[in-house]
Amino acid sequence: MLTLDEKLNRAEVMIQKPAFRKNKGLGNEVGYYIFDYPAEQELYVRERVEYIRKKNENSSDDYKIVVFDLYEIIIDILKQKGYLEKCYEFEKRKGFERITKSVGNMLRITSSDSLIVRHIKENTPEKAVVFIVGIGKCYPILRSHTVLNNLHQVIDHVPVVMFYPGKYDGQELLLFGEIKDDNYYRAFKLVE
């Protein structure tokens, strides 16, 4: 079994290959990948993702690694709409469950016109590799399969890699290795 460092090294080598960035699988499907890792290694994975992004930024590669932190996107949207402070008050009055549902509705998370998906689409250059991070920080507002399903409908020209704090076996997503998410079959494990 590979160590986390070995998996991250292999992932870095893989995304540098032109064939990976051509973004077509056997059935000509879009390249969606999940890099799963133990949730307790979250901070280390964040550091490595940032390292990979900076290394790409300072290179002469013909593609750009774009990192989207889902939690930061949610906070930015709430701030732009003037809702962040209102969310704090709403949670105090109505509770955590109600605020997560309200924020999810406002962001249109389950819609094909999700504000998060729109943000990612509008900020993804033509030659890119998209890294999605922050899924653990967004629980329970946002579920990984929902993001992937909605992204799959609008991003089909660049590979997308979701860094997932949990387990993915090619079908089942287990957030933090414990919370069962809906099954997701369209993504490949980035590194076995």
C-alpha positions in Angstrom: 0.0 0.0 0.0 1.3 3.4 -0.9 2.0 6.1 1.6 0.3 9.5 1.3 3.5 11.0 0.1 3.9 8.4 -2.6 0.3 8.9 -3.7 0.7 12.7 -3.9 4.0 12.2 -5.8 2.3 9.9 -8.3 -0.6 12.4 -8.6 1.7 15.2 -9.4 3.5 13.2 -12.1 0.2 12.1 -13.6 -1.3 15.6 -14.1 1.9 16.6 -15.9 1.4 14.1 -18.6 -0.2 15.5 -21.8 -2.4 12.4 -22.1 -4.0 13.3 -18.7 -4.8 16.8 -19.8 -6.3 15.7 -23.1 -9.1 14.8 -20.7 -10.7 11.9 -22.6 -11.2 8.4 -21.2 -11.9 5.1 -23.0 -15.5 6.1 -23.8 -14.5 9.7 -24.6 -15.9 10.8 -21.3 -14.7 13.8 -19.4 -11.8 13.2 -17.0 -13.1 13.5 -13.4 -10.9 12.1 -10.7 -11.0 11.7 -7.0 -7.8 11.7 -4.8 -8.9 10.2 -1.5 -6.9 10.5 1.6 -7.3 10.0 5.4 -9.2 13.0 6.8 -6.6 13.4 9.6 -4.1 14.3 6.9 -6.1 17.3 5.7 -3.6 20.0 6.6 -0.8 18.1 5.0 -2.8 17.6 1.8 -3.6 21.3 1.7 0.1 22.2 1.9 0.9 19.8 -0.9 -1.9 21.0 -3.2 -0.6 24.6 -2.7 3.0 23.5 -3.3 1.9 21.8 -6.6 -0.1 24.9 -7.6 2.8 27.2 -7.0 5.3 25.0 -8.7 3.0 25.0 -11.8 2.5 28.8 -11.5 6.3 29.3 -11.6 6.9 26.8 -14.5 6.7 27.1 -18.2 4.0 24.4 -18.4 1.3 25.0 -21.1 -1.5 24.6 -18.6 -2.6 26.2 -15.3 -3.6 24.4 -12.1 -6.6 26.2 -10.7 -7.6 25.4 -7.1 -11.1 26.0 -6.0 -11.8 25.8 -2.2 -15.5 25.1 -2.0 -15.7 26.6 1.5 -14.1 29.8 0.4 -16.4 30.1 -2.5 -19.4 29.7 -0.3 -18.1 32.4 2.1 -17.3 34.7 -0.8 -20.8 34.3 -2.2 -22.4 35.0 1.1 -20.3 38.1 1.6 -21.1 39.4 -1.9 -24.8 39.0 -1.3 -24.5 40.6 2.1 -25.8 37.4 3.8 -22.8 36.3 6.0 -23.8 38.3 9.1 -27.4 37.5 8.6 -26.5 33.8 8.5 -24.9 34.1 12.0 -28.1 35.6 13.4 -30.3 33.2 11.6 -28.4 30.2 13.0 -28.7 31.7 16.5 -32.4 31.9 16.2 -33.3 28.9 14.1 -30.4 26.4 14.6 -27.7 24.8 12.6 -29.9 22.5 10.6 -32.1 25.3 9.3 -29.1 27.5 8.3 -27.5 24.7 6.4 -30.7 24.1 4.5 -31.2 27.9 3.8 -27.6 28.4 2.6 -27.9 25.4 0.4 -31.1 26.7 -1.1 -29.6 30.2 -1.6 -26.6 28.7 -3.4 -28.9 26.5 -5.5 -26.6 23.6 -4.7 -28.7 20.9 -6.2 -29.6 23.0 -9.3 -27.7 22.8 -12.6 -27.4 26.6 -12.1 -25.5 26.3 -8.8 -23.7 29.4 -7.9 -20.7 27.4 -6.9 -20.6 25.6 -10.2 -21.1 28.9 -12.1 -18.1 30.4 -10.2 -15.9 27.4 -11.1 -16.9 27.5 -14.7 -16.4 31.3 -15.1 -12.9 31.1 -13.5 -11.5 28.0 -15.3 -9.2 28.9 -18.2 -9.1 26.9 -21.4 -5.9 25.0 -20.6 -6.2 24.0 -17.0 -6.4 21.2 -14.5 -9.0 22.0 -11.9 -8.4 21.0 -8.3 -11.5 21.0 -6.0 -10.6 21.2 -2.3 -12.5 22.0 0.9 -15.3 19.4 0.7 -14.8 18.4 4.3 -15.1 22.0 5.5 -18.5 22.3 3.7 -20.2 19.4 5.3 -23.2 19.2 5.7 -24.1 22.2 3.4 -22.5 20.6 0.4 -22.1 17.0 -0.7 -19.4 15.9 -3.0 -21.6 13.9 -5.4 -23.8 16.9 -5.9 -20.8 19.1 -6.8 -19.4 16.5 -9.2 -22.8 15.8 -10.9 -23.4 19.5 -11.5 -19.8 20.2 -12.6 -20.0 17.3 -15.0 -22.7 19.1 -16.9 -20.7 22.2 -17.5 -17.0 21.5 -17.3 -16.0 19.0 -20.1 -12.9 20.6 -21.5 -10.4 20.2 -18.7 -9.7 17.4 -16.1 -11.2 17.9 -12.6 -9.6 16.4 -9.5 -11.5 16.4 -6.2 -9.3 16.0 -3.1 -11.5 14.0 -0.9 -11.0 13.6 2.9 -12.3 10.1 3.2 -12.6 7.0 1.0 -13.5 6.4 -2.6 -13.6 2.9 -4.0 -14.7 3.8 -7.5 -18.4 3.8 -6.6 -19.0 4.7 -3.0 -17.9 8.0 -1.3 -17.3 7.9 2.5 -16.6 11.4 3.9 -14.1 11.3 6.7 -14.1 7.5 6.2 -17.5 7.3 8.0 -20.3 9.3 6.5 -21.8 7.7 3.4 -22.4 10.0 0.6 -24.4 9.0 -2.5 -22.6 6.7 -4.9 -20.7 8.3 -7.7 -19.6 6.3 -10.7 -18.3 8.9 -13.2 -15.0 9.6 -11.5 -11.8 7.6 -11.5 -9.4 7.2 -8.6 -6.5 9.5 -9.4 -4.0 7.1 -7.7 -4.7 3.6 -6.6 
